[in-house]
Amino acid sequence: MSNILKSERWRCHHPNEDYCAQNTELLLKHLDAFFTDTTPDIEGLEGITFDESHGIDAHRHAVDKCDVLIRINRMQIEVMRRAMKRKQEDLNALVAERSRLISLIDRKITFIDKPLPTLPNETIAQILSYLYSVEERDPDVWPTDDPEETTLQRLVLDSSLSSGWRNFIRRQVPVVIKCHCSRAEYADRRTGNVHLVGDYPRVLSVEELQGEEDLDNVMGGLSTTIFADLSEEKDMEELEEIRGYPWRNLVLASDERGSSKEVTGKFVRRFGRELAYLHRLEIQPRHLTDQSAPLWNSSEADDFIRQGNLAPKLRVVRAPSGLLPCLRPILNNVAILDIAINFGDPYNAAARDSVNALLEGLANYSDTLTVLKLAPVRDHSMRCLTDVRIRARSPSLGPGDDPSSIKSKHPRLCRVAFPNLKQLKLRLSAPTTHDILSAVDCTSLSHLDITVSETWVDNSRRRGRPKETTQEISTSFLHSIFPKLMSLAIRLDSTSLLRSYESLEAPDKSGEWLLPKLVSLELYIYNWTEDALLESAERVIINRLKTAATESIRSIRVTVEAGVSAGGPGQLYNLFSKHFDTFRFFVPDVIISDSDDQSSDTW
């Protein structure tokens, strides 16, 4: 037993790979030896040649040799298949026995008289929060399913628990404070709000808040989120009623048919102090507006801050790009920006102007910004039966606009440093993605997530507008700008994506490994044709285990796109289970999920 406990062979992935490689060769040699008695009349099976100078009889003899070898190999494969089946049954039995032993230990613990070890409250809180998050609502049952059926609610209602523990558990359930005109945004998966508050939050109206005994703690709770509508004066009045209490997270909808800039600006001037001390702010217009590149006026914001004597603590902001200037007075300490933006036709010079305008404005927050996400918004309105990512449109000329304002050539890209940026996530066209990656200087970037999808029809490229040759977003390009990248998630067309992974399998022509610091990968599987991509990922994992020139892959996430295969994600999982088993054997942290788990990361 002590030898088993001390041995690290089975816990370390490097020895596992060496052991498997050596013993695979040994097993194949033994397998060939087992079948020598089946071929007594055939000589020279180990080498079959087809020399043109030989006659027909020699060729026929070679064909006979091939037939024998084919039959032997098929028999060997059948033997290994049966052996694999037996070993899988043994493995399943061991897994079941392990579960039985753990259950037995759990039962015995209940009869132990001595005190059990305790966990810190912070750890227990994290466990309870995780338990809350994994109990997802069944969309076929909601909203009729009862929140009291969740594990945490049952614990809160358990009379055997002390009031202290019940209050502690209750604090782990997110609280939604719903203003009068706010709809059920907190339950909307499409906007990602469920990611904020989960499926079973405690929902209180502003009126109901007045009856709360511990109102300060309810309002200031880390998981308390206020939902209101910018367009409704009734909601503004209710926010006035609670402005004397701490605000933690705020989600603002807007019903404005046009731009929401005016109502947003008024709101910031009215509630600037409360906004400055938020942790998270989200603005979600219900219509597709305010996605143009922001027009910044920093001096106006600085005057606002000086007059209000503010030291903003706001860390997380999710909003359309056109509204960012309205928020400028409270962004000085922002760390995470999730921006909905439409750069227009990527082959138009105006798109690069928009890139420059955005990045030059964000340079004001380069010292604090750690996460930046850019994506076009999706149409969630009732006029569409499904969520359709809108096609970005070229800027159109308005009344009185000068046609010469559209430049005849692409402007030069700006260069902006973000020394503290750790994560960059882009859901944009290829030219715009390439421009942004070329324009940012991110020495600390460790995680890059790119989705490139071309939504432009050919007609948009035949309007006489100037177009530069789009450079491929390749791993060599990424290596040249982010050589210390540790985590990579890329979604390109299947050919480009496979080429990207193949370039990570081995050193390039110069003998250099691309992205040698890479320890985490994210894969996206869309249909049954992705076998080659998974095989390439296997080679990336195994080959990087064998070399000291790179880090080993320690984490891999595979997202199976729901609904894109006739067989569904379940059949895709079964089809690729052999690859997933290999991942689990050589990678410490493997996550297999469906695309619904990623809904909170998109507009």
C-alpha positions as CSV (number, residue, x, y, z in Angstrom):
1,M,0.0,0.0,0.0
2,S,2.8,2.4,0.9
3,N,4.4,1.9,-2.5
4,I,1.1,2.7,-4.2
5,L,0.7,5.9,-2.2
6,K,4.3,7.0,-2.8
7,S,4.3,6.3,-6.5
8,E,3.9,9.3,-8.8
9,R,4.1,7.5,-12.1
10,W,0.4,7.3,-12.5
11,R,-0.2,11.0,-11.6
12,C,2.4,12.5,-13.9
13,H,1.5,12.8,-17.6
14,H,5.1,12.8,-19.0
15,P,5.9,9.3,-17.7
16,N,2.5,8.2,-18.9
17,E,3.3,9.2,-22.5
18,D,6.7,7.5,-22.4
19,Y,5.3,4.4,-20.9
20,C,2.5,4.2,-23.4
21,A,4.8,4.8,-26.4
22,Q,7.3,2.1,-25.3
23,N,4.7,-0.5,-24.4
24,T,2.7,0.1,-27.6
25,E,5.7,-1.0,-29.6
26,L,6.3,-4.0,-27.3
27,L,2.6,-5.1,-27.5
28,L,2.7,-4.9,-31.3
29,K,5.8,-7.1,-31.4
30,H,4.2,-9.6,-29.1
31,L,1.0,-9.5,-31.2
32,D,3.0,-10.4,-34.4
33,A,4.7,-13.2,-32.5
34,F,1.4,-14.7,-31.5
35,F,0.4,-15.0,-35.2
36,T,3.5,-16.6,-36.6
37,D,1.9,-20.1,-36.4
38,T,-0.9,-19.0,-38.8
39,T,1.5,-18.3,-41.7
40,P,3.8,-21.4,-42.0
41,D,3.5,-21.6,-45.8
42,I,4.2,-17.9,-46.6
43,E,7.7,-16.7,-46.6
44,G,9.0,-13.1,-46.4
45,L,5.8,-11.5,-45.1
46,E,7.7,-8.7,-43.6
47,G,8.6,-7.3,-47.0
48,I,6.4,-7.0,-50.1
49,T,7.8,-5.4,-53.2
50,F,6.3,-4.8,-56.6
51,D,9.1,-4.6,-59.0
52,E,8.0,-4.0,-62.6
53,S,10.7,-6.4,-63.9
54,H,9.0,-9.3,-62.2
55,G,6.6,-11.5,-64.1
56,I,2.9,-12.0,-63.6
57,D,3.5,-15.0,-61.4
58,A,5.6,-13.0,-59.0
59,H,3.0,-10.3,-58.9
60,R,0.3,-12.8,-58.1
61,H,2.5,-14.3,-55.4
62,A,2.8,-10.8,-53.9
63,V,-0.9,-10.4,-54.1
64,D,-1.3,-13.6,-52.1
65,K,1.1,-12.3,-49.5
66,C,-1.0,-9.1,-49.3
67,D,-4.1,-11.2,-48.8
68,V,-2.5,-13.1,-46.0
69,L,-1.2,-10.0,-44.3
70,I,-4.6,-8.3,-44.6
71,R,-6.3,-11.3,-43.0
72,I,-3.7,-11.4,-40.2
73,N,-4.0,-7.7,-39.5
74,R,-7.8,-8.0,-39.4
75,M,-7.5,-10.9,-37.0
76,Q,-5.1,-8.8,-34.8
77,I,-7.5,-5.9,-34.8
78,E,-10.3,-8.2,-33.8
79,V,-8.2,-9.6,-31.0
80,M,-7.4,-6.1,-29.8
81,R,-11.0,-5.1,-30.0
82,R,-12.0,-8.0,-27.8
83,A,-9.2,-7.2,-25.4
84,M,-10.3,-3.5,-25.4
85,K,-13.8,-4.6,-24.6
86,R,-12.6,-6.7,-21.7
87,K,-10.4,-3.9,-20.4
88,Q,-13.3,-1.4,-20.7
89,E,-15.5,-3.8,-18.6
90,D,-12.7,-4.1,-16.0
91,L,-12.3,-0.3,-16.0
92,N,-16.1,0.2,-15.5
93,A,-16.1,-2.3,-12.6
94,L,-13.2,-0.4,-10.9
95,V,-15.0,2.9,-11.3
96,A,-18.1,1.4,-9.8
97,E,-16.1,-0.2,-6.9
98,R,-14.5,3.2,-6.2
99,S,-17.9,4.9,-6.0
100,R,-19.1,2.1,-3.7
101,L,-16.1,2.5,-1.4
102,I,-16.6,6.3,-1.2
103,S,-20.2,5.8,-0.3
104,L,-19.2,3.3,2.4
105,I,-16.7,5.8,3.8
106,D,-19.4,8.5,3.9
107,R,-21.7,6.2,5.8
108,K,-19.1,5.3,8.3
109,I,-18.2,8.9,8.9
110,T,-21.7,9.6,10.3
111,F,-21.0,7.2,13.2
112,I,-17.6,8.7,14.2
113,D,-17.8,10.3,17.6
114,K,-14.8,12.6,17.3
115,P,-15.2,16.0,15.7
116,L,-14.8,16.2,11.9
117,P,-12.4,18.7,10.4
118,T,-14.1,22.0,9.4
119,L,-13.8,24.2,6.4
120,P,-13.4,28.0,6.3
121,N,-16.7,29.8,5.7
122,E,-15.2,31.3,2.5
123,T,-14.7,27.7,1.1
124,I,-18.2,26.7,2.2
125,A,-19.7,29.8,0.5
126,Q,-17.9,28.9,-2.8
127,I,-19.2,25.3,-2.6
128,L,-22.8,26.6,-2.1
129,S,-22.5,29.1,-4.9
130,Y,-21.2,26.5,-7.2
131,L,-24.1,24.2,-6.2
132,Y,-26.5,27.0,-7.0
133,S,-25.0,27.6,-10.4
134,V,-25.1,24.0,-11.6
135,E,-28.8,23.5,-10.9
136,E,-30.1,24.9,-14.2
137,R,-33.7,25.6,-15.0
138,D,-35.5,23.2,-17.3
139,P,-36.7,25.5,-20.2
140,D,-39.6,23.1,-20.9
141,V,-40.9,23.5,-17.3
142,W,-40.0,27.1,-16.5
143,P,-41.6,29.2,-15.1
144,T,-43.8,26.7,-13.4
145,D,-40.9,24.9,-11.6
146,D,-40.6,25.8,-7.9
147,P,-37.4,27.5,-6.7
148,E,-38.0,25.9,-3.3
149,E,-37.0,22.6,-5.0
150,T,-33.4,23.7,-5.3
151,T,-30.9,22.3,-2.9
152,L,-30.1,25.6,-1.3
153,Q,-33.7,26.5,-0.8
154,R,-34.4,23.2,0.8
155,L,-31.5,23.8,3.2
156,V,-32.9,27.3,4.0
157,L,-36.2,25.7,4.9
158,D,-34.6,22.9,7.0
159,S,-35.8,23.6,10.6
160,S,-32.9,21.6,12.0
161,L,-30.4,24.2,10.9
162,S,-29.5,27.1,13.1
163,S,-30.7,30.6,12.0
164,G,-27.1,31.6,11.5
165,W,-26.5,28.8,9.0
166,R,-29.8,29.5,7.3
167,N,-28.9,33.1,6.8
168,F,-25.4,32.1,5.6
169,I,-26.9,29.8,3.0
170,R,-29.5,32.4,2.0
171,R,-26.8,34.9,1.3
172,Q,-25.4,32.6,-1.4
173,V,-28.6,32.8,-3.4
174,P,-28.4,35.8,-5.8
175,V,-30.9,38.6,-5.2
176,V,-32.7,40.4,-8.0
177,I,-34.1,43.9,-7.3
178,K,-36.7,44.5,-10.0
179,C,-37.9,48.0,-10.7
180,H,-41.5,48.5,-11.7
181,C,-41.1,48.6,-15.5
182,S,-38.3,46.1,-15.8
183,R,-39.3,42.9,-17.6
184,A,-38.0,39.5,-16.7
185,E,-34.5,40.4,-18.1
186,Y,-32.9,38.5,-15.2
187,A,-34.3,35.3,-16.7
188,D,-33.1,36.0,-20.2
189,R,-30.5,33.6,-21.4
190,R,-30.0,35.4,-24.7
191,T,-28.5,38.5,-23.1
192,G,-26.5,36.4,-20.6
193,N,-28.3,37.7,-17.6
194,V,-28.9,34.2,-16.3
195,H,-25.1,34.0,-16.0
196,L,-25.3,36.9,-13.6
197,V,-28.0,35.7,-11.3
198,G,-28.6,32.0,-12.1
199,D,-31.9,30.3,-12.7
200,Y,-33.4,30.7,-9.2
201,P,-32.6,34.1,-7.8
202,R,-34.6,35.7,-5.0
203,V,-36.7,38.4,-6.8
204,L,-37.8,41.5,-4.9
205,S,-39.5,44.6,-6.1
206,V,-38.4,47.9,-4.7
207,E,-41.7,48.1,-2.8
208,E,-41.0,44.7,-1.2
209,L,-37.5,45.9,-0.1
210,Q,-39.0,48.1,2.5
211,G,-40.1,45.1,4.5
212,E,-36.6,43.6,4.6
213,E,-35.0,43.5,8.1
214,D,-31.4,43.5,6.8
215,L,-31.8,45.9,4.0
216,D,-28.2,47.1,4.0
217,N,-26.8,43.6,3.6
218,V,-29.4,42.7,0.9
219,M,-28.6,45.8,-1.1
220,G,-24.8,45.5,-0.7
221,G,-24.6,41.8,-1.2
222,L,-22.0,40.6,-3.8
223,S,-24.6,38.8,-5.8
224,T,-27.4,41.5,-5.6
225,T,-28.3,42.9,-9.0
226,I,-30.7,45.8,-9.7
227,F,-32.7,45.7,-13.0
228,A,-34.2,48.9,-14.3
229,D,-35.3,50.5,-17.6
230,L,-33.6,53.8,-18.7
231,S,-36.6,54.8,-20.7
232,E,-39.1,54.7,-17.8
233,E,-39.4,57.6,-15.3
234,K,-41.2,55.3,-12.9
235,D,-38.0,53.2,-12.6
236,M,-35.9,56.3,-12.1
237,E,-38.2,57.3,-9.2
238,E,-37.8,53.9,-7.6
239,L,-34.0,54.1,-8.0
240,E,-34.2,57.4,-6.2
241,E,-35.9,55.6,-3.3
242,I,-33.0,53.2,-2.8
243,R,-30.0,55.5,-3.6
244,G,-29.3,55.8,0.1
245,Y,-28.3,52.2,0.2
246,P,-25.2,50.6,-1.5
247,W,-25.6,49.4,-5.1
248,R,-23.4,46.5,-6.2
249,N,-24.5,45.4,-9.7
250,L,-26.8,47.3,-12.1
251,V,-28.4,46.1,-15.4
252,L,-30.1,48.8,-17.4
253,A,-32.4,48.1,-20.4
254,S,-33.6,50.7,-22.8
255,D,-36.7,50.9,-25.0
256,E,-35.4,53.9,-27.1
257,R,-36.2,53.4,-30.8
258,G,-33.2,55.5,-31.7
259,S,-30.0,56.1,-29.8
260,S,-29.9,55.7,-26.0
261,K,-27.1,58.3,-25.6
262,E,-29.4,61.0,-24.3
263,V,-31.1,58.9,-21.6
264,T,-27.8,57.3,-20.7
265,G,-26.1,60.7,-20.3
266,K,-29.0,62.0,-18.1
267,F,-28.8,58.9,-16.0
268,V,-25.1,59.3,-15.4
269,R,-25.5,62.9,-14.4
270,R,-28.4,62.0,-12.1
271,F,-26.9,58.9,-10.4
272,G,-23.1,59.4,-11.0
273,R,-22.1,58.8,-7.5
274,E,-24.0,55.5,-7.2
275,L,-22.7,54.4,-10.5
276,A,-19.1,55.2,-9.5
277,Y,-19.2,52.8,-6.6
278,L,-20.8,49.9,-8.5
279,H,-18.8,46.8,-9.2
280,R,-20.6,45.9,-12.4
281,L,-22.7,47.9,-14.9
282,E,-24.5,46.6,-18.0
283,I,-26.5,48.6,-20.5
284,Q,-28.7,46.5,-22.8
285,P,-30.7,48.5,-25.4
286,R,-33.5,46.3,-26.8
287,H,-32.9,47.7,-30.3
288,L,-29.9,47.6,-32.5
289,T,-28.4,51.0,-31.8
290,D,-25.3,52.8,-30.5
291,Q,-22.8,50.3,-32.0
292,S,-20.8,52.9,-33.9
293,A,-17.2,53.8,-32.9
294,P,-17.3,56.0,-29.8
295,L,-16.6,59.8,-30.0
296,W,-14.7,60.6,-26.9
297,N,-14.7,64.0,-25.0
298,S,-12.4,63.4,-22.1
299,S,-12.3,67.0,-20.8
300,E,-16.0,66.9,-20.1
301,A,-15.6,63.7,-18.1
302,D,-12.7,65.1,-16.1
303,D,-14.8,68.2,-15.1
304,F,-17.6,65.9,-14.0
305,I,-15.2,63.8,-11.8
306,R,-13.6,67.0,-10.2
307,Q,-17.0,68.5,-9.5
308,G,-18.3,65.4,-7.9
309,N,-15.1,64.6,-6.1
310,L,-15.4,61.0,-7.3
311,A,-13.0,58.1,-7.2
312,P,-14.8,55.5,-9.3
313,K,-14.6,51.9,-8.2
314,L,-16.6,50.5,-11.2
315,R,-14.7,47.4,-12.4
316,V,-16.9,45.6,-15.0
317,V,-18.8,47.3,-17.8
318,R,-20.8,45.7,-20.6
319,A,-22.4,48.2,-23.1
320,P,-22.7,49.2,-26.7
321,S,-19.6,51.1,-27.9
322,G,-21.6,54.3,-28.7
323,L,-22.6,54.7,-25.1
324,L,-19.0,54.5,-23.7
325,P,-18.4,58.3,-23.9
326,C,-21.5,58.8,-21.7
327,L,-19.9,56.5,-19.1
328,R,-16.5,58.2,-19.3
329,P,-16.8,59.9,-15.9
330,I,-17.0,56.5,-14.1
331,L,-14.6,54.4,-16.1
332,N,-11.3,55.5,-14.6
333,N,-10.9,52.2,-12.7
334,V,-12.5,49.8,-15.1
335,A,-10.9,46.4,-15.5
336,I,-13.3,44.4,-17.7
337,L,-14.9,45.9,-20.8
338,D,-17.4,43.9,-22.9
339,I,-18.3,46.1,-25.9
340,A,-20.9,45.6,-28.6
341,I,-19.6,47.3,-31.7
342,N,-20.2,47.4,-35.4
343,F,-17.1,48.4,-37.4
344,G,-19.1,48.5,-40.7
345,D,-17.8,47.0,-43.9
346,P,-14.4,45.6,-43.1
347,Y,-13.2,46.4,-46.6
348,N,-14.1,50.1,-46.2
349,A,-11.6,52.6,-44.9
350,A,-14.1,53.7,-42.4
351,A,-13.7,50.4,-40.6
352,R,-10.1,51.2,-39.8
353,D,-11.0,54.7,-38.7
354,S,-13.4,53.0,-36.3
355,V,-10.7,50.7,-35.0
356,N,-8.4,53.7,-34.4
357,A,-11.2,55.7,-32.7
358,L,-12.0,52.8,-30.3
359,L,-8.5,52.0,-29.4
360,E,-7.3,55.6,-28.9
361,G,-10.3,56.1,-26.6
362,L,-9.6,52.9,-24.6
363,A,-6.0,54.0,-24.2
364,N,-7.2,56.2,-21.3
365,Y,-7.9,53.0,-19.4
366,S,-4.7,51.1,-20.4
367,D,-3.4,51.1,-16.8
368,T,-6.4,49.3,-15.3
369,L,-7.9,47.3,-18.2
370,T,-7.3,43.5,-17.9
371,V,-10.0,42.0,-20.0
372,L,-11.4,43.4,-23.3
373,K,-14.2,41.8,-25.4
374,L,-15.4,43.1,-28.7
375,A,-18.4,41.7,-30.7
376,P,-21.3,42.8,-32.8
377,V,-24.7,42.6,-31.1
378,R,-27.2,39.9,-32.0
379,D,-30.8,40.8,-32.8
380,H,-33.0,39.5,-29.9
381,S,-36.1,41.4,-30.9
382,M,-39.5,39.7,-31.3
383,R,-39.4,40.4,-35.1
384,C,-36.9,37.6,-35.5
385,L,-37.8,34.0,-34.7
386,T,-34.2,33.2,-34.0
387,D,-31.1,35.0,-32.9
388,V,-29.5,36.2,-36.0
389,R,-26.1,38.0,-35.9
390,I,-26.7,41.2,-37.8
391,R,-24.7,42.0,-40.9
392,A,-22.7,45.1,-40.3
393,R,-23.6,47.8,-42.8
394,S,-21.4,50.3,-44.3
395,P,-21.7,53.9,-43.0
396,S,-24.3,55.6,-45.1
397,L,-24.2,59.3,-46.0
398,G,-26.7,61.5,-44.1
399,P,-28.3,64.8,-45.3
400,G,-25.6,67.3,-45.8
401,D,-22.7,64.8,-45.5
402,D,-19.8,65.3,-47.9
403,P,-19.2,62.1,-50.1
404,S,-15.5,62.9,-50.1
405,S,-15.5,62.2,-46.3
406,I,-15.2,58.5,-47.2
407,K,-11.5,58.2,-47.7
408,S,-10.0,56.7,-50.8
409,K,-7.4,54.6,-49.0
410,H,-7.0,52.9,-45.6
411,P,-5.7,55.2,-42.9
412,R,-2.6,54.1,-41.0
413,L,-3.3,52.0,-37.9
414,C,-2.7,53.6,-34.6
415,R,-0.5,51.7,-32.0
416,V,-1.8,51.5,-28.5
417,A,-0.2,49.8,-25.5
418,F,-2.3,47.9,-22.9
419,P,0.4,46.7,-20.5
420,N,-2.0,45.0,-18.1
421,L,-4.3,43.4,-20.5
422,K,-4.6,39.7,-19.7
423,Q,-7.5,38.5,-21.9
424,L,-8.6,39.6,-25.3
425,K,-11.8,38.2,-26.9
426,L,-12.8,39.2,-30.5
427,R,-15.9,38.1,-32.5
428,L,-15.3,40.1,-35.7
429,S,-14.5,39.9,-39.4
430,A,-11.1,38.8,-40.4
431,P,-9.8,42.2,-41.6
432,T,-11.0,44.0,-38.5
433,T,-9.6,41.2,-36.2
434,H,-6.2,41.5,-38.0
435,D,-6.2,45.3,-37.7
436,I,-6.9,45.1,-33.9
437,L,-4.3,42.5,-33.2
438,S,-1.8,44.5,-35.2
439,A,-2.6,47.7,-33.4
440,V,-2.4,46.6,-29.8
441,D,0.7,46.1,-27.8
442,C,-0.1,43.7,-25.0
443,T,3.0,42.4,-23.2
444,S,1.0,40.7,-20.5
445,L,-1.6,39.0,-22.7
446,S,-2.1,35.4,-21.6
447,H,-5.5,34.4,-23.1
448,L,-6.7,35.1,-26.6
449,D,-10.1,34.1,-27.9
450,I,-10.9,34.7,-31.6
451,T,-14.0,34.0,-33.7
452,V,-13.8,35.0,-37.3
453,S,-17.0,34.8,-39.3
454,E,-17.4,36.5,-42.6
455,T,-21.0,37.9,-43.0
456,W,-20.3,39.9,-46.1
457,V,-21.8,38.9,-49.4
458,D,-19.7,39.4,-52.6
459,N,-21.7,42.5,-53.6
460,S,-20.3,44.4,-50.6
461,R,-16.9,44.0,-52.1
462,R,-17.8,45.2,-55.5
463,R,-18.8,48.7,-54.7
464,G,-15.6,50.3,-55.9
465,R,-14.3,50.7,-52.4
466,P,-10.6,50.2,-51.8
467,K,-9.6,46.9,-50.2
468,E,-6.3,45.7,-48.8
469,T,-5.2,42.1,-49.1
470,T,-6.4,40.4,-45.9
471,Q,-3.6,38.6,-44.1
472,E,-4.4,35.3,-42.6
473,I,-4.8,35.1,-38.8
474,S,-2.3,32.3,-38.5
475,T,-0.5,30.9,-35.5
476,S,2.8,32.3,-36.8
477,F,1.2,35.7,-36.9
478,L,-0.1,35.3,-33.3
479,H,3.3,34.0,-32.2
480,S,5.0,37.1,-33.7
481,I,2.8,39.5,-31.6
482,F,2.0,37.4,-28.5
483,P,4.9,34.9,-28.0
484,K,4.0,34.4,-24.3
485,L,0.4,33.4,-24.9
486,M,-0.7,30.7,-22.5
487,S,-4.3,30.1,-23.5
488,L,-5.8,30.0,-27.0
489,A,-9.3,29.6,-28.4
490,I,-9.8,30.2,-32.1
491,R,-12.8,29.6,-34.4
492,L,-11.9,29.9,-38.1
493,D,-13.1,28.1,-41.2
494,S,-12.3,24.4,-41.0
495,T,-9.2,24.5,-43.3
496,S,-7.6,27.4,-41.6
497,L,-8.3,26.0,-38.2
498,L,-6.8,22.6,-39.0
499,R,-3.7,24.4,-40.4
500,S,-3.4,26.4,-37.2
501,Y,-3.4,23.3,-35.0
502,E,-1.0,21.4,-37.3
503,S,1.5,24.3,-37.0
504,L,1.5,23.7,-33.2
505,E,2.3,20.0,-33.5
506,A,6.1,20.4,-34.2
507,P,8.8,23.1,-34.6
508,D,8.6,25.3,-37.7
509,K,11.2,25.2,-40.5
510,S,13.6,27.3,-38.4
511,G,13.3,24.8,-35.6
512,E,11.3,27.1,-33.4
513,W,8.1,26.0,-31.6
514,L,5.2,28.4,-32.1
515,L,3.5,29.6,-28.9
516,P,5.8,27.6,-26.6
517,K,4.1,28.9,-23.4
518,L,0.7,27.5,-24.4
519,V,-0.9,25.4,-21.6
520,S,-4.6,25.7,-22.4
521,L,-6.6,25.1,-25.6
522,E,-10.3,25.5,-26.4
523,L,-11.8,23.6,-29.3
524,Y,-15.2,24.0,-31.0
525,I,-16.8,21.0,-32.7
526,Y,-19.5,21.7,-35.2
527,N,-20.2,18.4,-36.9
528,W,-18.9,14.9,-37.6
529,T,-16.2,16.1,-40.0
530,E,-14.0,17.4,-37.2
531,D,-12.1,14.2,-36.7
532,A,-8.9,15.5,-38.3
533,L,-9.0,18.6,-36.0
534,L,-9.2,16.4,-32.9
535,E,-6.4,14.1,-34.2
536,S,-4.2,17.2,-34.6
537,A,-5.1,18.3,-31.1
538,E,-4.0,14.9,-29.8
539,R,-0.6,15.3,-31.6
540,V,-0.2,18.8,-30.2
541,I,-0.8,17.4,-26.7
542,I,1.5,14.4,-27.0
543,N,4.3,16.1,-28.9
544,R,4.5,18.9,-26.4
545,L,4.7,16.4,-23.6
546,K,7.8,14.9,-25.2
547,T,9.8,18.1,-25.5
548,A,11.4,20.4,-23.0
549,A,11.2,23.3,-25.4
550,T,7.5,24.0,-24.7
551,E,5.1,23.9,-21.8
552,S,2.7,20.9,-21.6
553,I,-0.9,21.3,-22.4
554,R,-2.6,21.2,-18.9
555,S,-6.1,22.2,-19.8
556,I,-8.4,21.6,-22.8
557,R,-12.0,22.6,-23.3
558,V,-14.1,21.0,-26.1
559,T,-17.4,22.8,-26.9
560,V,-19.8,20.7,-28.9
561,E,-22.1,23.0,-30.9
562,A,-25.7,22.1,-30.1
563,G,-28.1,21.5,-32.9
564,V,-25.7,21.6,-35.9
565,S,-25.5,17.9,-36.4
566,A,-28.4,15.7,-37.5
567,G,-27.4,13.3,-34.7
568,G,-27.2,16.1,-32.1
569,P,-24.3,16.8,-29.7
570,G,-24.9,13.5,-27.9
571,Q,-24.0,11.5,-31.0
572,L,-21.1,13.8,-31.7
573,Y,-19.8,13.1,-28.2
574,N,-20.1,9.3,-28.8
575,L,-18.4,9.7,-32.2
576,F,-15.4,11.5,-30.7
577,S,-15.2,9.7,-27.4
578,K,-11.9,8.0,-28.4
579,H,-10.3,11.4,-28.7
580,F,-11.8,12.7,-25.4
581,D,-10.4,9.6,-23.6
582,T,-7.0,10.4,-24.9
583,F,-7.3,14.0,-23.8
584,R,-8.3,12.8,-20.3
585,F,-5.3,10.5,-20.1
586,F,-2.7,13.1,-21.0
587,V,-4.3,16.4,-19.9
588,P,-5.0,17.1,-16.2
589,D,-8.1,19.3,-16.8
590,V,-10.5,18.3,-19.5
591,I,-14.0,19.9,-19.9
592,I,-16.5,18.8,-22.5
593,S,-19.5,21.2,-22.8
594,D,-22.2,22.3,-25.2
595,S,-22.5,25.7,-26.8
596,D,-25.3,26.8,-24.4
597,D,-22.6,27.1,-21.6
598,Q,-21.0,29.9,-23.5
599,S,-24.1,32.1,-23.9
600,S,-23.0,34.7,-21.4
601,D,-19.9,35.5,-23.5
602,T,-21.8,36.9,-26.5
603,W,-24.0,39.8,-27.4
